[in-house]
Structures are given as C-alpha cells and as structure tokens.
Amino acid sequence: MNTRTRTFSLLAGIGLTGALLAGCSATAVAGSAFGTSTASSSASSTADTDAGTTVEAVDTTLDSTTAQILAANLAVHATNQTADTERATVTLTGTSAEVLGDGVSVSGSTVTITDAGTYVLTGSLTDGQVVVDTTAEGTVRLVLDGVDISSSTGSAITVTAAADVVVELADGTSSSLSDTASYAEDAESNAALYSAADLTITGTGSLDVQGNGNDGITGKDGLVIVSGAITVTAADDGIRGKDYLVIEGGTLDVTAGGDGLTSDNEDDATAGFISISGGDITVDSQGDAVVAITDVVVTGGSLDLTAGGGSSAELAADASAKGIKAGIVIDLEGGDVTIDSADDAVHSDTWVHATSGTLTVATGDDGLHADSAMLLDGAAVIVTRSYEGIESADIRITGGDIAVTASDDGMNASGGTGTDSDGQSTGTTAGDMRGGGMGDDGSAITMSGGTVVIDADGDGFDSNGSATISGGSLVVNGPENDGNGALDVNGTLIVTGGEVLATGSAGMAVSPDASSTEGWLSATLGNTLAAGTEVTITSEDGTVLTSFTTTKSIASIVYAGPGLTAGSPYTVSASGTTIASVTAGEAAASRGMGGRG
C-alpha cells in the first residue's frame, strides 16, 4: 500500500503534527478537516523513519472525529430515491431478449441500455451481457427482478458510461450474475458487476455474484450499498469501490481470493476510503478483509472478518492478510467487529481511533497496530490471541474496556524500529530484548481512564520511551520467564492516579519513578508463587488494600493505588502467610536479568 499524507487542520486538537507532517509543506483544502499534501520525498522519509521521536501529546477530545474524517474525503454521491420513468421491461430469453419500451437495443445476446430511466430486467441470459452506455443526464435504474446472467467473454453487467447507476434488487426475488473465467491484462471492465459510473445497490431482494475472472463487484468511481442480501465469491477482490466504498445496510457475504472489501484510488488524496454505518457483513478473504488506501470508518453494523485463513494460519512472507487496514485513519466509532486474521487484525500506517462499539480480534501478529498514534477512548477491545496485542509509537487510553492476550508483548509503545515497509512486525526489537537497558526513543503510553487487563508471555506493559498513568485500572499478568517483565519502560514510569497491579517474573522487574505522586509498592518475592494462589496486600493496621488470585506463577508484584502512602510499611501475604514486608515508594531489586527498579 502506498502511504499518502493529508494535512490535518484537526491537528491542534489531536497533536499528531510531528508524526504525520514532520518537515512537510502542505496546503489544506478549504472546508476539509484534512487536505491534500505536497510533502517532499525527504519529508516523507523523515516521517516514516522518525515517527517515534516526533510524536506529540494526543488530545482526548475528539468529539467530531467521524464527521471530520468523512468531510475530508470526496462527497458521496446521492442516490435518486424517487421512481424514475419506466422506460422498458426487458425479458431475457436465454440467448437474446425481448423489449417492451424504448431506450434499449438488442444484438444477439448483448442488451444495451442507451438512455436514462428505469429498466426492469427479468429472465435469464446465457453467455450474454447487459451493457449500460449512455451520455444522457439522469439516473439509469436497473431493477433486477429475478434475473440470471452469465458471460463467458466479460462482465455479466457492465456500465461503460452513465451519469450514475442504481441496481435495485426487487422485493422477494433472487438474481445471479456470473462472468468470464479470465480477463485481458488491460481490460477496463473486469468484474461480474462493473460500473465506470457512480453505482448504488439497493432493494430488498437477493443477489449472488460469481467473479470468476477477477473481482465480484467493482465501482470505478463511488460504490454505495444501501440494502439487499448480497453474496459474492471472487477470484480476486470481492467488492471494490475505487473512489470510495460506502455500506449503509444490507446483508453481505463475501468470499475472496484477494481482498474482501477495498477502496484503492491511489491518485487522489481525498479518495480511497471505506465507510460502514450498518449492515450484517461477513468476509472471508485470502488477502486483507477490509482495506482502504486512506481511511476506514466504522460507525455501525456487524462485521465478521476472516483474513488469510485466520489467526492459526501460516502467512507467506510477501502476503498481507489483515482484518482492517488503512493508509491514514482507522476510526471505530460503533458497531460490533470480530476479526480472525493471519496478519495484524487492525493496522493503520498512520493512526487508529476506537471510541465505541465492540472489537474482538484473534491474530497471528499484532492485535491493533498504528505506526504513529493510537487513541482508545471508549470502545470495548478484546484481543483473544496475538503476537503483540497493541502497538504504536504513541498509545493513549482514556476510556473503554480493554483485554489483551499476547504471546509476546501485551502493549508496546515503539518508535517503529521493529516493522517492515508494510508496517508488519518483524519480531522483537532491541528495546524489547533488553527492557529498561535501552534509551528512551520518544514513544509513550499515556493512560488516564478505562480498564485494561493484559496477559502476556513477553513484556506486559512495555514502552520503549516513557509511560504515564493518571487514571483508570491497569492489571498486568506478566511473563513467567526472567527475560521479560510485567512492566518495562526505557524512560520513566510515572503514576499519578488510577490503580495498577502488575505481577510476573522478577528478572526484569520495573517500578514506578520516584516522581510518581500516587503511592506505590514493589515486592520481589522470596519464592515463586504458583498459579491459583490468593495474594493479599495489607497496611500496618491490617487494612486490606487489594487481594487477587494469581493466574500464572509470579515472583514480583507492583501495586499502585489511592490507599498507599509513601514511606509506610505494607505486608504481602500468600494464602494467609506473610511472604514480603515492603515500604511504599521503595523499588524492589530485580533478580539479576538487567531490569530496573
């Protein structure tokens, strides 16, 4: 995917200027939240390679994010909702057609519509084609009233020219389209349903599309799906809107040998986006399930996405099989999204924002990844399986319920040294390997609200730069091996509010910085506690500050909360027996693997 930069006039609010536009000269489009960028190649290189050191503070007040993102893009075409004059009824008769009305010509098995208006199609056409070719003003409305069209030479329905086209699926009917098994390399029309004009699909009937030679449904300009029960099976991409793909409703079931849903205009910085506000959508793709050159915005609907065979599949070295992928923005502001992907579940070359709805993912790589910044401020995010759970140069958590299971790092703020040209993690970075021993690379985790629970076999809560916790609840069930730590921060870990409980191995134990204003304690245990052990932390007067049951074996505990007072003594007990006596604000030593206290 080619990454393009647009000017964020919104940047004063979200503070991503350094990450996105480092050194860029850019001109904003009037009335846009974003604009087109005239960034030089050297500036682009700076932004790509130095994202971790130029990220600024991310403001958490993004009340109008969706509207601002969509306002930056091409205006979505309006669909003519009124009934057009019915020009003709076309009855397909197998190898030809009978026409009652005008605006239609028939030559053998090719039916050509030459004027605007409504055309009702019924019957079947074997080895034929319906062509829309008109320069007339007005909408061409094709009402599919139980048709079966197949072609061995090209598209079943192709729009070569029109002002705009509506395909309406008649109530109570089932229609099907099937195209040729192969297209010429330079074929313009290369999908079972192809339109060179703005295309809208609506109606309450059903449509089965077989894209045998390439794509299933392609709109070369904009494609809007309003309603209908649509099933697509495609050799390559399932549904493609080049300028944009907008899904407002309906039931979509897409199986694709390439990408599932895609918008791929690389030439216009205001195009190449996907917006989903409703519908029941199922995608099973060998490539990316949902992928846009610029933005993916989800505000409603139900999405069940499988990419590359799912999280347990082996991904080829040169393949991309991500759940949702975007070049600039992924904005999740509603809906119920489930992803099972061989590659990253959610991946943006720039930033990710998740503010509402539910996101449940299983992945063979990163759960959520953003090259520059990620803001989680209200959505329910559940990562059930991942290599790294959540990764970005700048991670901001202000709300929501987040649960992460990872075989490596649970949450990782990294400047990007561990990613390839496609943004995919290439493995453990040097900072990850040495924990607190590496320098601060400028990346950051900031948590001011929400609930976060992490279960990680590598570092649990990991920043290659700094981390600040001022609110919310953070629970880290960290690693059992001494080569990683429940908390791992190269710079400083400052706790000023909220509640933190981190348990795990003791080889790389990290404690909050002395400048933290909330009370905290750190304990390295004399003996490793087994999973299932009940642990209690009490004050000198016997007040229980917190108690929990271990989910795996642990050798260290870090706890911060409003009931702790720096300099006061506290007791850590396991199953009623005292195992450590500590003083709040004093870091416990690690057990020899290079971690910091």
C-alpha positions in Angstrom: 0.0 0.0 0.0 1.2 3.5 -0.8 1.1 5.8 2.2 -0.1 9.3 1.5 -0.2 12.2 3.9 -3.1 14.7 4.2 -3.0 17.9 6.2 -4.9 17.7 9.5 -6.4 21.0 10.3 -7.6 18.9 13.3 -4.1 18.6 14.4 -4.4 21.3 17.0 -6.9 19.0 18.7 -5.1 15.7 18.4 -1.4 16.8 18.3 -0.1 14.4 15.6 1.7 17.1 13.7 5.2 15.8 14.3 4.3 12.2 13.4 2.4 12.9 10.2 3.9 16.1 8.8 7.5 16.3 10.0 9.1 18.8 7.8 6.2 18.8 5.3 4.9 21.7 3.3 1.1 21.2 2.9 -1.9 23.1 1.6 -5.3 22.4 3.2 -8.4 22.1 1.1 -11.0 24.7 2.1 -13.7 23.2 4.2 -11.9 20.0 4.9 -10.7 18.5 8.1 -7.9 17.2 6.1 -6.4 18.4 2.8 -4.0 17.3 0.1 -0.3 17.2 1.0 2.6 18.4 -1.1 5.1 16.7 1.2 8.6 16.4 -0.3 10.2 12.9 -0.5 12.7 13.9 2.2 9.9 15.0 4.5 8.0 11.8 3.9 11.2 9.8 4.7 11.6 11.8 8.0 8.0 11.0 9.0 8.5 7.3 8.2 11.7 6.8 10.0 11.4 9.2 12.9 7.8 8.7 14.0 8.7 7.6 17.5 10.8 10.7 18.3 8.3 13.3 16.9 5.0 12.2 18.4 3.4 15.0 20.4 0.6 14.8 23.0 -2.7 13.5 21.7 -5.7 15.4 22.9 -8.5 13.2 24.1 -11.4 15.4 22.9 -12.3 14.0 19.5 -16.0 14.6 19.6 -16.4 15.1 15.9 -13.8 12.7 14.6 -16.0 10.7 12.2 -17.6 13.8 10.7 -14.2 15.5 10.2 -12.7 12.4 8.6 -15.5 12.0 6.2 -15.7 15.7 5.4 -12.1 15.5 4.3 -12.9 13.0 1.6 -14.9 13.1 -1.7 -18.6 13.8 -1.3 -20.5 10.6 -1.5 -22.9 10.6 -4.4 -26.6 10.9 -3.7 -28.9 8.1 -4.8 -32.1 9.0 -6.7 -34.7 7.6 -4.3 -37.7 8.6 -6.4 -39.2 6.3 -9.0 -37.8 7.2 -12.4 -40.0 6.9 -15.5 -40.1 3.3 -16.5 -38.6 3.2 -20.0 -38.7 -0.5 -20.7 -39.2 -4.1 -19.5 -36.5 -6.4 -20.7 -37.3 -10.1 -20.7 -34.1 -12.2 -21.1 -34.8 -15.2 -23.2 -31.7 -17.3 -22.8 -29.7 -16.3 -25.9 -31.4 -12.9 -26.6 -34.0 -10.6 -25.1 -37.5 -9.1 -25.8 -38.0 -5.4 -25.1 -41.3 -3.7 -24.2 -40.5 0.1 -24.4 -37.6 2.2 -25.6 -34.0 3.1 -24.6 -32.8 -0.4 -25.3 -31.1 -2.2 -28.2 -30.6 -5.9 -28.6 -27.8 -7.5 -30.7 -27.7 -11.3 -30.3 -27.1 -11.9 -26.6 -26.0 -8.4 -25.8 -28.5 -6.0 -24.4 -27.5 -2.3 -24.4 -29.3 0.4 -22.5 -28.8 3.8 -24.2 -30.8 6.3 -22.1 -31.6 7.3 -18.6 -34.6 5.9 -16.8 -35.8 2.7 -15.1 -35.4 -0.7 -16.8 -36.9 -3.8 -15.3 -35.0 -7.0 -16.2 -36.4 -10.5 -15.9 -35.5 -13.9 -17.1 -32.1 -15.5 -17.9 -29.3 -14.7 -20.3 -26.7 -17.4 -21.1 -23.4 -16.4 -22.4 -24.6 -12.8 -22.8 -24.2 -9.3 -21.3 -26.2 -6.3 -20.2 -24.4 -3.1 -21.2 -25.2 0.5 -20.0 -23.8 3.0 -22.4 -25.4 6.5 -22.3 -24.4 10.1 -22.2 -27.9 11.2 -21.1 -28.4 13.2 -17.9 -30.2 11.4 -15.2 -30.0 8.0 -13.4 -30.1 4.6 -15.0 -32.0 2.3 -12.7 -31.7 -1.4 -13.3 -34.4 -3.4 -11.5 -33.2 -7.0 -11.2 -36.5 -8.9 -11.0 -35.2 -12.4 -10.7 -32.5 -12.5 -13.4 -29.7 -15.0 -14.1 -27.0 -13.5 -16.4 -23.8 -15.3 -17.3 -21.0 -14.4 -19.7 -18.0 -16.3 -21.0 -16.4 -13.3 -22.6 -16.6 -10.5 -20.0 -18.8 -8.9 -17.3 -22.4 -10.0 -16.8 -23.4 -6.4 -16.3 -21.1 -3.6 -17.4 -21.6 0.2 -17.2 -19.3 1.8 -19.7 -20.9 5.3 -19.5 -23.7 6.9 -17.5 -24.3 9.8 -15.2 -25.0 7.4 -12.3 -26.5 3.9 -12.0 -28.7 2.2 -9.4 -29.1 -1.5 -9.3 -32.3 -2.4 -7.4 -33.0 -5.9 -6.2 -36.7 -6.4 -6.5 -38.5 -7.4 -3.3 -38.9 -11.2 -2.9 -36.7 -12.1 -5.9 -33.3 -13.8 -6.3 -30.9 -12.8 -9.1 -27.4 -14.0 -10.1 -24.5 -12.7 -12.1 -21.5 -14.7 -13.4 -18.6 -13.5 -15.6 -15.8 -14.9 -17.7 -13.1 -17.1 -16.2 -10.3 -14.7 -17.3 -9.8 -11.1 -18.5 -7.1 -9.5 -20.6 -4.4 -7.7 -18.6 -5.6 -4.3 -19.8 -9.4 -5.0 -19.6 -11.3 -2.0 -18.2 -14.4 -3.9 -17.2 -13.1 -6.8 -15.1 -15.8 -7.8 -12.6 -19.0 -9.7 -12.8 -20.8 -6.4 -12.0 -18.8 -3.5 -13.2 -19.6 0.2 -13.4 -17.5 3.1 -14.7 -20.0 5.5 -13.1 -21.2 6.0 -9.6 -23.0 2.9 -8.5 -25.7 2.3 -5.9 -27.1 -1.1 -4.9 -30.4 -1.1 -3.1 -33.6 -3.1 -2.7 -34.8 -5.9 -0.6 -34.1 -8.9 -2.9 -31.0 -11.1 -3.1 -28.1 -11.1 -5.5 -25.5 -13.8 -6.0 -22.3 -12.7 -7.7 -19.6 -15.0 -9.1 -16.5 -13.2 -10.0 -14.7 -16.0 -11.8 -12.1 -14.0 -13.6 -11.2 -11.2 -11.2 -13.4 -9.1 -8.9 -17.0 -9.7 -7.9 -18.4 -6.1 -7.9 -16.4 -3.1 -8.9 -17.4 0.6 -9.0 -14.7 2.5 -10.8 -15.9 5.7 -9.2 -18.0 5.5 -6.0 -19.9 2.4 -4.8 -22.7 2.7 -2.2 -24.6 -0.4 -0.8 -27.8 0.6 0.8 -29.6 -2.7 1.2 -30.1 -6.2 -0.2 -28.9 -9.7 0.5 -25.6 -9.9 -1.5 -23.4 -12.9 -1.8 -20.1 -12.5 -3.6 -17.5 -15.1 -4.5 -14.5 -13.7 -6.3 -11.2 -14.9 -7.7 -9.6 -11.7 -6.6 -11.3 -8.8 -4.7 -14.8 -9.2 -3.5 -16.3 -5.7 -3.6 -14.3 -2.7 -4.8 -15.2 1.0 -4.9 -12.2 2.7 -6.4 -13.0 6.2 -5.1 -15.0 5.0 -2.1 -17.0 2.1 -0.8 -19.9 3.1 1.5 -22.0 0.4 3.1 -25.2 1.6 4.9 -27.1 -1.6 5.3 -28.0 -5.0 3.9 -26.5 -8.4 4.3 -23.1 -9.1 2.7 -21.4 -12.4 2.5 -18.0 -12.1 0.7 -15.5 -14.8 -0.2 -12.4 -13.5 -2.0 -9.2 -14.9 -3.3 -7.7 -11.4 -2.8 -9.1 -8.6 -0.6 -12.6 -8.7 0.6 -13.8 -5.0 0.7 -11.5 -2.5 -0.8 -11.1 1.1 -2.0 -7.9 1.6 -3.9 -7.7 5.1 -5.6 -4.0 5.9 -5.1 -4.1 9.1 -7.2 -6.5 11.3 -5.2 -5.7 12.0 -1.5 -9.4 12.7 -0.8 -10.5 9.3 -2.2 -9.8 5.7 -1.5 -11.9 5.4 1.7 -14.4 2.9 3.2 -17.3 3.9 5.4 -19.5 1.3 7.1 -22.5 2.6 9.1 -24.8 -0.5 9.0 -25.4 -4.0 7.7 -24.5 -7.5 8.5 -21.2 -8.2 6.9 -19.2 -11.4 6.6 -15.9 -11.5 4.8 -13.5 -14.5 4.3 -10.5 -13.3 2.2 -7.1 -14.6 1.4 -5.8 -11.0 1.4 -7.0 -8.2 3.6 -10.6 -8.4 4.7 -11.2 -4.6 4.6 -8.6 -2.3 3.1 -8.5 1.3 2.1 -5.8 3.5 0.7 -6.8 6.3 3.0 -9.5 5.8 5.7 -11.7 3.1 7.1 -14.6 4.5 9.3 -17.0 2.1 11.1 -19.9 3.6 12.9 -22.4 0.7 12.9 -23.2 -2.7 11.7 -21.9 -6.2 12.4 -18.7 -7.3 10.8 -17.3 -10.8 10.9 -13.9 -10.7 9.2 -11.5 -13.6 8.4 -8.3 -12.9 6.6 -5.6 -15.3 5.3 -7.2 -18.4 6.8 -7.4 -16.9 10.4 -5.0 -16.5 13.3 -3.7 -20.0 13.3 -2.7 -20.0 9.6 0.8 -19.5 8.4 1.3 -16.3 6.5 3.5 -16.2 3.4 6.5 -13.7 3.8 5.2 -11.4 1.0 1.5 -11.6 1.9 -0.8 -9.2 3.6 -3.8 -10.7 5.3 -5.0 -8.1 7.8 -8.5 -7.7 9.2 -8.9 -3.9 8.7 -6.1 -2.0 7.1 -5.8 1.7 6.1 -3.2 4.1 4.9 -4.2 7.0 7.1 -7.1 6.6 9.6 -9.0 3.7 11.1 -11.9 5.1 13.1 -14.0 2.7 15.0 -17.0 4.6 16.4 -19.7 1.9 16.7 -20.7 -1.5 15.5 -19.7 -5.0 16.5 -16.5 -6.1 14.8 -15.0 -9.6 15.0 -11.7 -10.4 13.3 -9.7 -13.6 12.9 -6.6 -12.8 10.8 -3.3 -14.4 10.0 -1.8 -10.9 9.9 -2.5 -7.8 12.0 -6.2 -7.6 13.0 -6.3 -3.8 12.8 -3.5 -1.9 11.1 -3.0 1.7 10.1 0.0 3.2 8.5 -0.8 6.4 10.5 -3.3 6.2 13.3 -6.2 4.3 14.9 -9.0 5.7 17.0 -11.5 3.4 18.8 -14.2 5.2 20.7 -17.3 3.0 20.9 -18.7 -0.4 19.8 -17.1 -3.8 20.3 -13.9 -5.0 18.7 -13.0 -8.7 19.3 -9.8 -10.0 17.5 -7.6 -13.1 17.2 -4.5 -12.7 15.1 -1.2 -14.3 14.2 0.6 -10.9 14.6 -0.5 -7.6 16.2 -4.0 -7.2 17.5 -4.1 -3.4 17.0 -1.2 -1.6 15.2 -0.8 2.1 14.3 2.5 3.4 13.0 2.1 6.9 14.5 -0.6 7.0 17.2 -3.5 5.2 18.8 -6.3 6.6 20.8 -8.6 4.2 22.8 -11.3 6.2 24.4 -14.4 4.1 24.9 -14.6 1.0 22.8 -14.6 -2.5 24.2 -11.5 -4.1 22.8 -10.8 -7.8 23.3 -7.6 -9.3 21.9 -8.0 -13.1 22.4 -4.9 -14.2 20.6 -1.9 -12.2 19.3 1.9 -12.0 19.0 1.8 -8.4 20.2 -1.6 -7.1 21.5 -1.5 -3.3 21.0 1.4 -1.5 19.3 2.0 2.1 18.3 4.6 4.9 18.8 2.1 6.8 20.9 -0.7 4.9 22.8 -3.4 6.9 24.6 -6.1 5.3 26.7 -8.8 7.5 28.1 -11.7 5.0 28.4 -13.2 1.7 27.4 -12.7 -1.9 28.5 -9.6 -3.5 27.0 -8.4 -7.1 27.4 -5.3 -8.4 25.7 -3.7 -11.8 25.4 -0.3 -11.9 23.7 2.4 -14.5 23.2 5.0 -11.6 23.2 4.3 -8.0 24.4 0.8 -7.2 25.6 1.0 -3.4 25.0 4.1 -1.9 23.3 4.9 1.7 22.5 7.7 1.6 20.0 9.2 4.1 17.6 8.8 1.6 14.7 12.2 0.0 14.5 10.6 -3.4 14.6 8.4 -3.0 11.5 9.0 -3.7 7.8 7.9 -1.5 4.9 4.3 -2.8 5.2 4.1 -1.9 8.8 4.2 -5.6 9.9 6.1 -6.5 13.0 9.4 -8.2 12.2 10.0 -9.5 15.6 11.3 -8.4 19.0 13.2 -5.1 18.9 16.4 -4.4 20.7 14.4 -2.3 23.2 12.2 -5.3 23.9 15.1 -7.7 24.3 16.9 -5.5 26.9 14.0 -3.9 28.6 15.0 -0.9 30.7 18.6 -1.1 29.5 17.9 0.8 26.2 17.4 4.5 25.9 14.1 6.4 25.6 13.2 6.5 21.9 10.4 9.1 22.3 7.5 6.7 22.2 4.9 6.8 25.0 1.9 5.2 26.7 -0.5 7.5 28.5 -3.4 6.1 30.4 -6.0 8.4 32.1 -9.1 6.2 32.2 -10.6 2.9 31.2 -10.0 -0.6 32.3 -7.0 -2.6 30.9 -6.2 -6.3 31.6 -3.1 -7.8 30.0 -2.0 -11.4 29.9 1.4 -11.5 28.2 4.2 -14.1 27.8 6.6 -11.3 26.9 6.7 -7.8 28.4 3.2 -6.9 29.6 3.0 -3.1 29.7 6.0 -2.0 27.6 7.2 1.4 26.4 10.5 1.9 24.5 10.1 5.5 25.8 8.0 6.7 28.7 4.7 5.8 30.3 2.3 7.9 32.5 -0.8 6.6 34.3 -3.1 9.1 35.8 -6.4 7.2 36.0 -8.2 4.0 35.1 -7.4 0.5 36.1 -4.4 -1.5 34.8 -3.9 -5.2 35.6 -0.9 -6.9 34.1 -0.5 -10.7 34.3 3.1 -10.7 33.1 5.6 -13.2 31.9 6.8 -16.3 33.9 10.3 -16.1 32.3 13.0 -13.7 33.7 13.9 -12.3 30.2 10.8 -10.1 30.3 8.8 -8.1 32.8 5.3 -7.2 33.6 6.3 -3.6 33.4 9.1 -2.5 31.0 9.8 1.2 30.4 13.0 2.6 28.9 12.4 6.1 30.2 10.2 6.8 33.2 7.0 5.2 34.5 5.1 7.9 36.4 1.9 7.0 38.3 -0.3 10.0 39.5 -3.7 8.3 39.7 -5.8 5.2 39.0 -4.9 1.7 40.1 -2.1 -0.5 38.9 -1.4 -4.2 39.7 1.4 -5.9 37.8 2.6 -9.4 38.5 5.1 -11.6 36.8 8.7 -12.7 36.9 11.4 -10.9 38.8 14.3 -10.9 36.4 13.4 -7.6 34.9 11.2 -6.0 37.5 10.5 -2.3 36.9 8.9 0.0 39.5 7.2 3.5 39.1 9.6 6.5 39.1 10.2 8.3 42.4 8.5 11.4 40.9 5.1 9.5 41.0 2.6 11.3 43.2 0.4 8.3 43.8 1.5 5.8 46.4 3.0 2.5 45.1 4.9 -0.5 46.4 7.1 -3.1 44.8 7.9 -6.6 46.1 10.3 -9.2 44.8 9.1 -12.5 46.4 11.5 -14.9 48.0 9.7 -17.9 46.5 7.8 -18.1 43.2 4.0 -18.3 43.8 2.1 -20.9 41.8 -1.0 -20.1 39.7 -4.1 -20.1 41.8 -2.5 -18.6 44.9 -4.6 -16.0 46.8 -2.5 -12.9 47.5 -3.4 -10.0 49.9 -1.7 -6.7 50.4 -2.4 -5.0 53.8 -1.4 -1.9 55.6 0.3 -1.8 59.0 -3.1 -1.6 60.8 -4.4 -4.6 58.9 -6.5 -2.8 56.3 -6.7 -4.8 53.1 -5.7 -2.6 50.1 -6.2 -5.3 47.5 -6.4 -9.0 47.1 -6.2 -11.2 44.0 -5.7 -14.8 42.8 -2.7 -15.4 40.6 -3.5 -16.7 37.1 0.1 -17.9 36.5 3.3 -18.3 38.6 4.7 -14.9 39.8 7.8 -13.7 41.5 7.2 -10.0 41.7 4.4 -7.6 42.4 4.0 -3.9 41.7 0.9 -2.2 43.1 -0.2 1.5 43.0 -3.4 2.8 44.4 -5.0 5.7 46.3 -4.7 3.8 49.7 -0.9 3.7 49.7 1.3 6.3 51.5 5.0 6.7 50.5 7.3 5.6 53.4 4.7 3.5 55.1 5.2 -0.3 55.7 2.9 -2.9 54.0 2.7 -6.7 54.1 2.2 -9.1 51.2 0.6 -12.4 52.2 0.0 -15.6 50.2 -2.8 -17.9 51.4 -2.6 -16.2 54.8 1.2 -16.4 55.2 3.4 -13.3 55.1 5.9 -13.5 52.2 7.2 -10.0 52.0 7.3 -6.8 54.0 7.9 -3.6 51.9 8.0 0.1 52.2 5.8 2.1 49.8 7.9 4.2 47.4 11.0 1.9 47.6 11.8 -0.1 44.5 12.5 -3.8 44.9 15.6 -5.2 43.2 15.2 -7.4 40.2 16.7 -10.9 40.2 19.7 -10.3 38.0 18.4 -10.0 34.4 19.1 -6.3 33.9 15.8 -4.8 34.8 15.4 -1.5 36.6 13.9 -0.7 40.0 
